[in-house]
Amino acid sequence: MVGSGALFFHIAPKKAILADLNPDLMNFYRVLRDDTSELVGRLKNLRASRKLYYEMRDMKPRSELERAIRFAYLNRLCWNGLYRVNKGGKFNVPMGDRLPETLWDTKELYRAAKILASADLATGDFKLTLRKAKRGDFVFIDPPYPRGAPLRTGFNRYCSDSFSPEDHKRLGRAVRALDEKGVSTMILLASSKDILSCYPASFRRRRLRSKSLISCNSSSRRLVDEIVLTNYPISDNL
C-alpha cells in the first residue's frame, strides 16, 4: 500500500520493501529506479494535450517502459490526480482542467530514483509482504479509506480487486502478528468505528485532521478525521 510513497521518500531509509497491489504503480517505480535516464528523457518530450491524454488512456502498452510513461502521464494530468479503474482493470479517470507548461521536475525524478535504489519492490497482497517483517523493523500501512463508498469500504478502485471489510479484518490479524513479533507498526485510517474495530484495541490512537483532496467542487472539500494507530509511543508534534 505504498501509494505515493510520501513517508518513504521523506525518510529515505537505507533499506526498505515497498509493496502495492497496483501493478502499474509498482512498474513505474521499478522503471524509474532501473531505467531512470530513458524514462526521464521520454517524459521530458511529452506535452500536456487533451488529445494525447485520451490516446494514452486508450493505449495498451506492451513494454514496461511504455507502461511507466503512460502511467506517469495519465497520473499527472487526470482529474485531481486520482487513480481509478473499472472492474475490468481499465483506467477511466477523465482529464483535469489544467494544461501545465511544465509536467515534470526532473531533479525530483532523479532524486526519487536514487532513493528507490535502496528498496525492494513487490506487487501483491499485503499478507505476502508483511510476513517478511521481523523484530526491530518498522512497517507503515495505509489501506483504503472507508468514507464515501458502498458498504463503507472506502474508495478502493486502485486496481480491479477491491479492498473489502473482510480485507480490513485480514489486515487486522496481520497487524496483531506483527505486534507479537516485535515489529514497530503504524497504520493510517479514516475515523470509522466499523473499520477501527478490525484493528488491535491495544494500539495507541492519535486523531489528525486533514483536508479532503478529492471532490468535484473544490469549495466542498473539508476537513476530515484520520486516525493514526501505533504499537509504540508517538510524540505530540506528529
TABEL-V404921 format. One record per residue. N is the residue number from 1. RES is the residue in one small letter. SS is DSSP state (H for helix, E for strand, - for the rest). D_CENTER is the distance of its C-alpha to the mean C-alpha in whole Angstrom. Layout:
BEGIN
<<N,RES,SS,D_CENTER> <N,RES,SS,D_CENTER>>
END
This chain:
BEGIN
<<1,m,-,5> <2,v,-,4> <3,g,-,1> <4,s,-,5> <5,g,-,6> <6,a,H,9> <7,l,H,11> <8,f,H,11> <9,f,H,12> <10,h,H,14> <11,i,H,16> <12,a,-,16> <13,p,-,18> <14,k,-,20> <15,k,-,19> <16,a,E,16> <17,i,E,14> <18,l,E,10> <19,a,E,9> <20,d,E,7> <21,l,-,9> <22,n,-,9> <23,p,H,12> <24,d,H,11> <25,l,H,8> <26,m,H,10> <27,n,H,13> <28,f,H,12> <29,y,H,12> <30,r,H,15> <31,v,H,17> <32,l,H,16> <33,r,H,17> <34,d,H,20> <35,d,-,21> <36,t,H,21> <37,s,H,24> <38,e,H,24> <39,l,H,21> <40,v,H,21> <41,g,H,25> <42,r,H,24> <43,l,H,21> <44,k,H,24> <45,n,-,26> <46,l,-,24> <47,r,-,25> <48,a,-,24> <49,s,-,26> <50,r,H,25> <51,k,H,27> <52,l,H,25> <53,y,H,22> <54,y,H,23> <55,e,H,25> <56,m,H,21> <57,r,H,20> <58,d,H,23> <59,m,-,23> <60,k,-,22> <61,p,-,22> <62,r,-,23> <63,s,-,23> <64,e,H,19> <65,l,H,20> <66,e,H,21> <67,r,H,17> <68,a,H,16> <69,i,H,18> <70,r,H,17> <71,f,H,13> <72,a,H,14> <73,y,H,17> <74,l,H,15> <75,n,H,12> <76,r,H,15> <77,l,H,17> <78,c,E,16> <79,w,H,17> <80,n,H,14> <81,g,H,12> <82,l,-,11> <83,y,-,9> <84,r,-,12> <85,v,E,14> <86,n,-,17> <87,k,-,19> <88,g,-,20> <89,g,-,17> <90,k,-,18> <91,f,E,16> <92,n,-,18> <93,v,-,16> <94,p,-,20> <95,m,E,20> <96,g,-,20> <97,d,-,23> <98,r,-,23> <99,l,-,24> <100,p,-,23> <101,e,-,26> <102,t,-,24> <103,l,-,20> <104,w,-,19> <105,d,-,20> <106,t,H,21> <107,k,H,22> <108,e,H,18> <109,l,H,17> <110,y,H,20> <111,r,H,19> <112,a,H,15> <113,a,H,17> <114,k,H,19> <115,i,H,17> <116,l,H,15> <117,a,-,19> <118,s,-,18> <119,a,E,16> <120,d,E,16> <121,l,E,13> <122,a,E,13> <123,t,E,12> <124,g,-,13> <125,d,-,13> <126,f,H,13> <127,k,H,17> <128,l,H,17> <129,t,H,15> <130,l,H,16> <131,r,-,20> <132,k,-,20> <133,a,-,19> <134,k,-,23> <135,r,-,25> <136,g,-,24> <137,d,-,20> <138,f,E,18> <139,v,E,15> <140,f,E,12> <141,i,E,10> <142,d,-,8> <143,p,-,9> <144,p,-,9> <145,y,-,12> <146,p,-,15> <147,r,-,17> <148,g,-,18> <149,a,-,18> <150,p,H,21> <151,l,H,22> <152,r,H,19> <153,t,-,16> <154,g,-,14> <155,f,-,12> <156,n,-,11> <157,r,-,12> <158,y,-,9> <159,c,-,11> <160,s,-,15> <161,d,-,15> <162,s,-,14> <163,f,-,13> <164,s,-,17> <165,p,H,19> <166,e,H,20> <167,d,H,17> <168,h,H,16> <169,k,H,20> <170,r,H,19> <171,l,H,16> <172,g,H,19> <173,r,H,21> <174,a,H,19> <175,v,H,19> <176,r,H,22> <177,a,H,23> <178,l,H,21> <179,d,H,23> <180,e,H,26> <181,k,H,26> <182,g,-,25> <183,v,-,21> <184,s,E,20> <185,t,E,17> <186,m,E,15> <187,i,E,13> <188,l,E,12> <189,l,E,13> <190,a,E,15> <191,s,-,19> <192,s,-,20> <193,k,H,23> <194,d,H,22> <195,i,H,19> <196,l,H,20> <197,s,-,23> <198,c,-,21> <199,y,-,20> <200,p,-,23> <201,a,-,25> <202,s,-,26> <203,f,-,23> <204,r,E,23> <205,r,E,22> <206,r,E,21> <207,r,E,21> <208,l,E,19> <209,r,E,19> <210,s,E,17> <211,k,E,17> <212,s,-,16> <213,l,-,14> <214,i,-,15> <215,s,-,18> <216,c,-,21> <217,n,-,23> <218,s,H,22> <219,s,H,25> <220,s,H,24> <221,r,-,20> <222,r,-,21> <223,l,E,20> <224,v,E,19> <225,d,E,19> <226,e,E,16> <227,i,E,17> <228,v,E,16> <229,l,E,18> <230,t,E,19> <231,n,-,22> <232,y,-,24> <233,p,-,25> <234,i,-,23> <235,s,-,25> <236,d,-,26> <237,n,-,24> <238,l,-,20>>
END
